[in-house]
Amino acid sequence: MPTVIAVMDDLLFLSRIREAARAAGVEVRTARRAEDAVLAARQGARLVLVDADSDRVPWARAVSALHADEALRGLAVVAFLSHVNAERARLARDAGATRVVARGAFVQELPALLAAAATPSPLTEEKNR
């Protein structure tokens, strides 16, 4: 089953992501440390979702570690956050997030993001061989 990594600790929002993932045929694994995110991503993840509003998860370190890992180049990392948090948006971009979106836009785009993650690509097929 295709895998998405969620770097977050908001259990209510995570359940919303898991529900949408189930409908798309995608498994969601959580990571609360940078090392866990990289390890999970190396096991064939197709997408990483990052809650950049979290104060309890070192999300910027996780994004930087994912971005720095040569084996994970090309893996999409989508950071979402409150639309009023411009400083964290800049930090997410600087850390290497592929996309940074406001939480409301993320909720609207989530089904399409997960559907895309469920579809094999040459990059994910090569990693899973």
OpenMM code with the backbone's topology and positions (N, CA, C; nanometers):
from openmm import Vec3, app, unit

residues = "MET PRO THR VAL ILE ALA VAL MET ASP ASP LEU LEU PHE LEU SER ARG ILE ARG GLU ALA ALA ARG ALA ALA GLY VAL GLU VAL ARG THR ALA ARG ARG ALA GLU ASP ALA VAL LEU ALA ALA ARG GLN GLY ALA ARG LEU VAL LEU VAL ASP ALA ASP SER ASP ARG VAL PRO TRP ALA ARG ALA VAL SER ALA LEU HIS ALA ASP GLU ALA LEU ARG GLY LEU ALA VAL VAL ALA PHE LEU SER HIS VAL ASN ALA GLU ARG ALA ARG LEU ALA ARG ASP ALA GLY ALA THR ARG VAL VAL ALA ARG GLY ALA PHE VAL GLN GLU LEU PRO ALA LEU LEU ALA ALA ALA ALA THR PRO SER PRO LEU THR GLU GLU LYS ASN ARG".split()
positions = [
    Vec3(0.0859, -0.1182, 0.0000),
    Vec3(0.0000, 0.0000, 0.0000),
    Vec3(0.0901, 0.1239, 0.0000),
    Vec3(0.0594, 0.2218, -0.0833),
    Vec3(0.1381, 0.3464, -0.0850),
    Vec3(0.1361, 0.4135, 0.0527),
    Vec3(0.2478, 0.4776, 0.0858),
    Vec3(0.2629, 0.5367, 0.2183),
    Vec3(0.2868, 0.6864, 0.2107),
    Vec3(0.2244, 0.7571, 0.3054),
    Vec3(0.2446, 0.9001, 0.3262),
    Vec3(0.2934, 0.9164, 0.4694),
    Vec3(0.3911, 1.0032, 0.4891),
    Vec3(0.4424, 1.0323, 0.6223),
    Vec3(0.3794, 1.1622, 0.6701),
    Vec3(0.3280, 1.1629, 0.7925),
    Vec3(0.2717, 1.2836, 0.8534),
    Vec3(0.3615, 1.3246, 0.9699),
    Vec3(0.4271, 1.4376, 0.9556),
    Vec3(0.5120, 1.4917, 1.0616),
    Vec3(0.4240, 1.5874, 1.1400),
    Vec3(0.3663, 1.5348, 1.2480),
    Vec3(0.2686, 1.6131, 1.3228),
    Vec3(0.2347, 1.5444, 1.4540),
    Vec3(0.1680, 1.6198, 1.5401),
    Vec3(0.1224, 1.5623, 1.6670),
    Vec3(-0.0232, 1.5978, 1.6978),
    Vec3(-0.0895, 1.6667, 1.6088),
    Vec3(-0.2296, 1.7043, 1.6262),
    Vec3(-0.3167, 1.5826, 1.5921),
    Vec3(-0.3594, 1.5091, 1.6941),
    Vec3(-0.4307, 1.3840, 1.6719),
    Vec3(-0.5657, 1.4026, 1.6034),
    Vec3(-0.6334, 1.5125, 1.6304),
    Vec3(-0.7618, 1.5364, 1.5644),
    Vec3(-0.7430, 1.5595, 1.4149),
    Vec3(-0.6445, 1.6402, 1.3796),
    Vec3(-0.6198, 1.6660, 1.2382),
    Vec3(-0.5627, 1.5422, 1.1704),
    Vec3(-0.4811, 1.4669, 1.2436),
    Vec3(-0.4258, 1.3434, 1.1897),
    Vec3(-0.5376, 1.2447, 1.1558),
    Vec3(-0.6400, 1.2380, 1.2387),
    Vec3(-0.7506, 1.1463, 1.2087),
    Vec3(-0.8229, 1.1899, 1.0810),
    Vec3(-0.8298, 1.3174, 1.0575),
    Vec3(-0.8912, 1.3685, 0.9337),
    Vec3(-0.8070, 1.3278, 0.8128),
    Vec3(-0.6757, 1.3379, 0.8258),
    Vec3(-0.5855, 1.2974, 0.7176),
    Vec3(-0.5966, 1.1469, 0.6944),
    Vec3(-0.5997, 1.0697, 0.8020),
    Vec3(-0.6101, 0.9238, 0.7885),
    Vec3(-0.7404, 0.8825, 0.7208),
    Vec3(-0.8475, 0.9513, 0.7531),
    Vec3(-0.9762, 0.9202, 0.6896),
    Vec3(-0.9690, 0.9437, 0.5391),
    Vec3(-0.9134, 1.0575, 0.5003),
    Vec3(-0.8983, 1.0882, 0.3576),
    Vec3(-0.8015, 0.9898, 0.2910),
    Vec3(-0.6970, 0.9511, 0.3622),
    Vec3(-0.5995, 0.8565, 0.3073),
    Vec3(-0.6626, 0.7199, 0.2849),
    Vec3(-0.7432, 0.6771, 0.3798),
    Vec3(-0.8117, 0.5481, 0.3668),
    Vec3(-0.8972, 0.5473, 0.2395),
    Vec3(-0.9673, 0.6567, 0.2153),
    Vec3(-1.0509, 0.6670, 0.0956),
    Vec3(-0.9673, 0.6634, -0.0320),
    Vec3(-0.8428, 0.7123, -0.0241),
    Vec3(-0.7546, 0.7145, -0.1412),
    Vec3(-0.6713, 0.5870, -0.1541),
    Vec3(-0.6791, 0.4989, -0.0541),
    Vec3(-0.6002, 0.3766, -0.0587),
    Vec3(-0.4544, 0.3986, -0.0218),
    Vec3(-0.4311, 0.4902, 0.0722),
    Vec3(-0.2957, 0.5256, 0.1145),
    Vec3(-0.2830, 0.5037, 0.2643),
    Vec3(-0.1690, 0.4522, 0.3070),
    Vec3(-0.1395, 0.4360, 0.4492),
    Vec3(-0.0688, 0.5609, 0.5003),
    Vec3(-0.1024, 0.6043, 0.6211),
    Vec3(-0.0365, 0.7199, 0.6827),
    Vec3(0.0449, 0.6711, 0.8018),
    Vec3(0.1724, 0.7077, 0.8013),
    Vec3(0.2602, 0.6810, 0.9155),
    Vec3(0.2985, 0.8149, 0.9756),
    Vec3(0.3019, 0.8203, 1.1063),
    Vec3(0.3396, 0.9457, 1.1715),
    Vec3(0.4862, 0.9425, 1.2110),
    Vec3(0.5438, 1.0614, 1.2159),
    Vec3(0.6815, 1.0791, 1.2618),
    Vec3(0.6836, 1.2034, 1.3488),
    Vec3(0.7462, 1.1905, 1.4641),
    Vec3(0.7560, 1.3052, 1.5550),
    Vec3(0.8997, 1.3500, 1.5749),
    Vec3(0.9912, 1.2819, 1.5067),
    Vec3(1.1328, 1.3195, 1.5111),
    Vec3(1.1868, 1.3185, 1.3692),
    Vec3(1.2883, 1.3999, 1.3438),
    Vec3(1.3479, 1.4072, 1.2105),
    Vec3(1.3975, 1.2708, 1.1645),
    Vec3(1.4640, 1.1984, 1.2544),
    Vec3(1.5194, 1.0672, 1.2198),
    Vec3(1.4087, 0.9706, 1.1781),
    Vec3(1.2965, 0.9755, 1.2480),
    Vec3(1.1843, 0.8876, 1.2154),
    Vec3(1.1258, 0.9217, 1.0783),
    Vec3(1.1194, 1.0500, 1.0473),
    Vec3(1.0661, 1.0924, 0.9176),
    Vec3(1.1553, 1.0424, 0.8043),
    Vec3(1.2861, 1.0561, 0.8205),
    Vec3(1.3796, 1.0115, 0.7170),
    Vec3(1.3726, 0.8597, 0.7021),
    Vec3(1.3743, 0.7878, 0.8121),
    Vec3(1.3681, 0.6419, 0.8070),
    Vec3(1.2399, 0.5953, 0.7387),
    Vec3(1.1277, 0.6525, 0.7765),
    Vec3(0.9999, 0.6146, 0.7159),
    Vec3(0.9975, 0.6510, 0.5676),
    Vec3(1.0507, 0.7651, 0.5327),
    Vec3(1.0530, 0.8073, 0.3926),
    Vec3(1.1401, 0.7144, 0.3090),
    Vec3(1.2505, 0.6701, 0.3640),
    Vec3(1.3398, 0.5778, 0.2912),
    Vec3(1.2750, 0.4432, 0.2655),
    Vec3(1.1708, 0.4113, 0.3375),
    Vec3(1.1012, 0.2843, 0.3184),
    Vec3(0.9975, 0.2932, 0.2075),
    Vec3(1.0044, 0.3969, 0.1264),
    Vec3(0.9202, 0.4054, 0.0086),
    Vec3(0.8038, 0.5012, 0.0165),
    Vec3(0.8089, 0.5988, 0.1043),
    Vec3(0.6983, 0.6963, 0.1123),
    Vec3(0.6876, 0.7725, -0.0190),
    Vec3(0.5676, 0.8132, -0.0502),
    Vec3(0.5426, 0.8881, -0.1729),
    Vec3(0.5153, 1.0354, -0.1484),
    Vec3(0.4941, 1.0721, -0.0210),
    Vec3(0.4603, 1.2104, 0.0121),
    Vec3(0.4848, 1.2294, 0.1608),
    Vec3(0.5270, 1.3510, 0.1977),
    Vec3(0.5424, 1.3859, 0.3387),
    Vec3(0.4570, 1.5097, 0.3647),
    Vec3(0.3723, 1.5013, 0.4668),
    Vec3(0.2872, 1.6127, 0.5078),
    Vec3(0.3402, 1.6645, 0.6410),
    Vec3(0.3590, 1.7951, 0.6510),
    Vec3(0.4231, 1.8541, 0.7679),
    Vec3(0.3348, 1.9630, 0.8267),
    Vec3(0.3018, 1.9491, 0.9547),
    Vec3(0.2253, 2.0513, 1.0261),
    Vec3(0.3245, 2.1545, 1.0799),
    Vec3(0.3396, 2.2629, 1.0075),
    Vec3(0.4359, 2.3670, 1.0451),
    Vec3(0.3833, 2.4570, 1.1570),
    Vec3(0.2635, 2.4315, 1.2052),
    Vec3(0.2113, 2.5051, 1.3208),
    Vec3(0.2500, 2.4387, 1.4524),
    Vec3(0.3016, 2.3172, 1.4471),
    Vec3(0.3323, 2.2428, 1.5689),
    Vec3(0.4507, 2.3037, 1.6432),
    Vec3(0.4342, 2.3155, 1.7735),
    Vec3(0.5435, 2.3603, 1.8596),
    Vec3(0.6099, 2.2426, 1.9311),
    Vec3(0.5506, 2.1235, 1.9194),
    Vec3(0.6020, 2.0068, 1.9913),
    Vec3(0.6793, 1.9094, 1.9032),
    Vec3(0.6696, 1.9248, 1.7732),
    Vec3(0.7399, 1.8377, 1.6796),
    Vec3(0.8452, 1.9221, 1.6076),
    Vec3(0.9689, 1.8729, 1.5993),
    Vec3(1.0742, 1.9494, 1.5308),
    Vec3(1.0596, 1.9399, 1.3787),
    Vec3(0.9514, 1.9961, 1.3292),
    Vec3(0.9162, 1.9814, 1.1883),
    Vec3(1.0199, 2.0437, 1.0953),
    Vec3(1.0781, 2.1584, 1.1323),
    Vec3(1.1764, 2.2224, 1.0440),
    Vec3(1.3005, 2.1345, 1.0315),
    Vec3(1.3415, 2.0734, 1.1405),
    Vec3(1.4561, 1.9814, 1.1364),
    Vec3(1.4225, 1.8609, 1.0489),
    Vec3(1.2993, 1.8112, 1.0588),
    Vec3(1.2578, 1.6974, 0.9761),
    Vec3(1.2598, 1.7343, 0.8281),
    Vec3(1.2077, 1.8511, 0.7942),
    Vec3(1.2073, 1.8944, 0.6543),
    Vec3(1.3502, 1.9097, 0.6039),
    Vec3(1.4369, 1.9699, 0.6830),
    Vec3(1.5776, 1.9860, 0.6439),
    Vec3(1.6450, 1.8508, 0.6227),
    Vec3(1.6199, 1.7568, 0.7130),
    Vec3(1.6805, 1.6248, 0.7012),
    Vec3(1.6307, 1.5510, 0.5768),
    Vec3(1.5033, 1.5621, 0.5480),
    Vec3(1.4482, 1.5003, 0.4273),
    Vec3(1.5083, 1.5634, 0.3027),
    Vec3(1.5183, 1.6949, 0.3030),
    Vec3(1.5718, 1.7686, 0.1885),
    Vec3(1.7197, 1.7365, 0.1659),
    Vec3(1.7936, 1.7146, 0.2738),
    Vec3(1.9378, 1.6898, 0.2649),
    Vec3(1.9713, 1.5462, 0.2238),
    Vec3(1.8780, 1.4539, 0.2393),
    Vec3(1.9038, 1.3136, 0.2094),
    Vec3(1.8959, 1.2910, 0.0586),
    Vec3(2.0093, 1.2582, -0.0008),
    Vec3(2.0155, 1.2425, -0.1462),
    Vec3(1.9215, 1.1341, -0.1974),
    Vec3(1.9003, 1.0292, -0.1184),
    Vec3(1.8111, 0.9205, -0.1594),
    Vec3(1.6656, 0.9652, -0.1662),
    Vec3(1.6334, 1.0781, -0.1047),
    Vec3(1.4943, 1.1247, -0.1002),
    Vec3(1.4691, 1.2437, -0.1919),
    Vec3(1.5668, 1.2778, -0.2740),
    Vec3(1.5474, 1.3885, -0.3683),
    Vec3(1.4278, 1.3575, -0.4574),
    Vec3(1.3427, 1.4533, -0.4755),
    Vec3(1.2237, 1.4336, -0.5573),
    Vec3(1.1004, 1.3963, -0.4764),
    Vec3(1.1184, 1.3627, -0.3492),
    Vec3(1.0033, 1.3315, -0.2647),
    Vec3(0.9327, 1.4616, -0.2276),
    Vec3(0.8039, 1.4685, -0.2533),
    Vec3(0.7273, 1.5899, -0.2232),
    Vec3(0.7085, 1.6044, -0.0722),
    Vec3(0.7361, 1.7243, -0.0231),
    Vec3(0.7172, 1.7592, 0.1176),
    Vec3(0.6251, 1.8806, 0.1205),
    Vec3(0.5040, 1.8612, 0.1703),
    Vec3(0.4050, 1.9683, 0.1751),
    Vec3(0.3874, 2.0122, 0.3200),
    Vec3(0.4236, 2.1369, 0.3458),
    Vec3(0.4056, 2.1945, 0.4795),
    Vec3(0.2774, 2.2762, 0.4789),
    Vec3(0.1981, 2.2600, 0.5834),
    Vec3(0.0751, 2.3386, 0.5949),
    Vec3(0.0749, 2.4095, 0.7285),
    Vec3(0.0119, 2.5260, 0.7313),
    Vec3(0.0132, 2.6081, 0.8514),
    Vec3(-0.0947, 2.7151, 0.8435),
    Vec3(-0.1126, 2.7831, 0.9540),
    Vec3(-0.2064, 2.8937, 0.9598),
    Vec3(-0.1655, 2.9991, 0.8581),
    Vec3(-0.2621, 3.0574, 0.7916),
    Vec3(-0.2309, 3.1568, 0.6877),
    Vec3(-0.1673, 3.2834, 0.7442),
    Vec3(-0.1750, 3.3041, 0.8731),
    Vec3(-0.1190, 3.4262, 0.9317),
    Vec3(0.0244, 3.4082, 0.9799),
    Vec3(0.0794, 3.2896, 0.9634),
    Vec3(0.2113, 3.2612, 1.0176),
    Vec3(0.3197, 3.2713, 0.9097),
    Vec3(0.3461, 3.3918, 0.8640),
    Vec3(0.4408, 3.4159, 0.7554),
    Vec3(0.5827, 3.3735, 0.7910),
    Vec3(0.6223, 3.3899, 0.9157),
    Vec3(0.7584, 3.3524, 0.9565),
    Vec3(0.7791, 3.2010, 0.9462),
    Vec3(0.6817, 3.1243, 0.9881),
    Vec3(0.6941, 2.9781, 0.9761),
    Vec3(0.6879, 2.9342, 0.8308),
    Vec3(0.6114, 3.0034, 0.7497),
    Vec3(0.6071, 2.9719, 0.6067),
    Vec3(0.7460, 2.9911, 0.5458),
    Vec3(0.8121, 3.0999, 0.5816),
    Vec3(0.9477, 3.1256, 0.5316),
    Vec3(1.0422, 3.0167, 0.5808),
    Vec3(1.0303, 2.9802, 0.7077),
    Vec3(1.1152, 2.8765, 0.7658),
    Vec3(1.0948, 2.7426, 0.6938),
    Vec3(0.9714, 2.7081, 0.6628),
    Vec3(0.9422, 2.5832, 0.5921),
    Vec3(1.0041, 2.5838, 0.4529),
    Vec3(0.9928, 2.6954, 0.3825),
    Vec3(1.0543, 2.7072, 0.2497),
    Vec3(1.2064, 2.6963, 0.2595),
    Vec3(1.2630, 2.7667, 0.3549),
    Vec3(1.4086, 2.7640, 0.3736),
    Vec3(1.4581, 2.6243, 0.4098),
    Vec3(1.3779, 2.5482, 0.4827),
    Vec3(1.4167, 2.4127, 0.5227),
    Vec3(1.4121, 2.3155, 0.4052),
    Vec3(1.3362, 2.3514, 0.3013),
    Vec3(1.3315, 2.2669, 0.1825),
    Vec3(1.1965, 2.2082, 0.1481),
    Vec3(1.0898, 2.2587, 0.2086),
    Vec3(0.9566, 2.2086, 0.1736),
    Vec3(0.9292, 2.2333, 0.0255),
    Vec3(0.8709, 2.1349, -0.0392),
    Vec3(0.8362, 2.1469, -0.1798),
    Vec3(0.7263, 2.2508, -0.2000),
    Vec3(0.6282, 2.2452, -0.1098),
    Vec3(0.5163, 2.3409, -0.1125),
    Vec3(0.4834, 2.3818, 0.0288),
    Vec3(0.4384, 2.5050, 0.0430),
    Vec3(0.3914, 2.5565, 0.1716),
    Vec3(0.2535, 2.6156, 0.1452),
    Vec3(0.1526, 2.5639, 0.2159),
    Vec3(0.0158, 2.6078, 0.1913),
    Vec3(-0.0559, 2.6388, 0.3225),
    Vec3(-0.1509, 2.7287, 0.3135),
    Vec3(-0.2356, 2.7595, 0.4292),
    Vec3(-0.3205, 2.6367, 0.4612),
    Vec3(-0.3519, 2.6194, 0.5866),
    Vec3(-0.4269, 2.5014, 0.6323),
    Vec3(-0.5583, 2.4843, 0.5553),
    Vec3(-0.6308, 2.5913, 0.5309),
    Vec3(-0.7570, 2.5815, 0.4582),
    Vec3(-0.7380, 2.5283, 0.3166),
    Vec3(-0.6369, 2.5776, 0.2473),
    Vec3(-0.6064, 2.5284, 0.1125),
    Vec3(-0.5607, 2.3832, 0.1183),
    Vec3(-0.4840, 2.3495, 0.2219),
    Vec3(-0.4369, 2.2120, 0.2382),
    Vec3(-0.5556, 2.1168, 0.2524),
    Vec3(-0.6529, 2.1532, 0.3332),
    Vec3(-0.7712, 2.0682, 0.3525),
    Vec3(-0.8426, 2.0465, 0.2194),
    Vec3(-0.8533, 2.1516, 0.1404),
    Vec3(-0.9192, 2.1388, 0.0103),
    Vec3(-0.8387, 2.0526, -0.0855),
    Vec3(-0.7068, 2.0635, -0.0816),
    Vec3(-0.6196, 1.9903, -0.1734),
    Vec3(-0.5876, 1.8486, -0.1266),
    Vec3(-0.6161, 1.8168, -0.0013),
    Vec3(-0.5761, 1.6887, 0.0556),
    Vec3(-0.6215, 1.5679, -0.0270),
    Vec3(-0.7476, 1.5594, -0.0693),
    Vec3(-0.7864, 1.4416, -0.1491),
    Vec3(-0.7033, 1.4272, -0.2773),
    Vec3(-0.6739, 1.5368, -0.3443),
    Vec3(-0.5931, 1.5303, -0.4667),
    Vec3(-0.4485, 1.4929, -0.4358),
    Vec3(-0.3934, 1.5463, -0.3267),
    Vec3(-0.2564, 1.5106, -0.2866),
    Vec3(-0.2461, 1.3612, -0.2588),
    Vec3(-0.3442, 1.3078, -0.1860),
    Vec3(-0.3425, 1.1666, -0.1513),
    Vec3(-0.3683, 1.0784, -0.2731),
    Vec3(-0.4547, 1.1222, -0.3615),
    Vec3(-0.4789, 1.0460, -0.4850),
    Vec3(-0.3518, 1.0396, -0.5687),
    Vec3(-0.2785, 1.1495, -0.5757),
    Vec3(-0.1519, 1.1504, -0.6491),
    Vec3(-0.0504, 1.0577, -0.5825),
    Vec3(-0.0492, 1.0544, -0.4502),
    Vec3(0.0426, 0.9659, -0.3777),
    Vec3(0.0065, 0.8193, -0.3990),
    Vec3(-0.1181, 0.7913, -0.4254),
    Vec3(-0.1619, 0.6536, -0.4481),
    Vec3(-0.1229, 0.6032, -0.5859),
    Vec3(-0.0901, 0.6948, -0.6753),
    Vec3(-0.0556, 0.6596, -0.8124),
    Vec3(0.0948, 0.6421, -0.8257),
    Vec3(0.1389, 0.5267, -0.8744),
    Vec3(0.2828, 0.5051, -0.8899),
    Vec3(0.3442, 0.6039, -0.9895),
    Vec3(0.4663, 0.6431, -0.9606),
    Vec3(0.5425, 0.7272, -1.0524),
    Vec3(0.6752, 0.6577, -1.0772),
    Vec3(0.7482, 0.6950, -1.1809),
    Vec3(0.8791, 0.6335, -1.2032),
    Vec3(0.9715, 0.6449, -1.0809),
    Vec3(0.9659, 0.7572, -1.0111),
    Vec3(1.0517, 0.7781, -0.8938),
    Vec3(1.0160, 0.6791, -0.7835),
    Vec3(0.8874, 0.6654, -0.7518),
    Vec3(0.8481, 0.5755, -0.6433),
    Vec3(0.8654, 0.4303, -0.6833),
    Vec3(0.8434, 0.3962, -0.8091),
    Vec3(0.8617, 0.2592, -0.8534),
    Vec3(1.0076, 0.2183, -0.8437),
    Vec3(1.0983, 0.3079, -0.8788),
    Vec3(1.2422, 0.2790, -0.8699),
    Vec3(1.2834, 0.2552, -0.7263),
    Vec3(1.2333, 0.3360, -0.6311),
    Vec3(1.2674, 0.3210, -0.4905),
    Vec3(1.2127, 0.1921, -0.4315),
    Vec3(1.1001, 0.1452, -0.4813),
    Vec3(1.0358, 0.0272, -0.4238),
    Vec3(1.0845, -0.1037, -0.4840),
    Vec3(1.1803, -0.0982, -0.5764),
    Vec3(1.2348, -0.2212, -0.6368),
    Vec3(1.3398, -0.2816, -0.5495),
] * unit.nanometer
topology = app.Topology()
chain = topology.addChain("A")
for resn in residues:
    res = topology.addResidue(resn, chain)
    for name in ("N", "CA", "C"):
        topology.addAtom(name, app.Element.getBySymbol(name[0]), res)
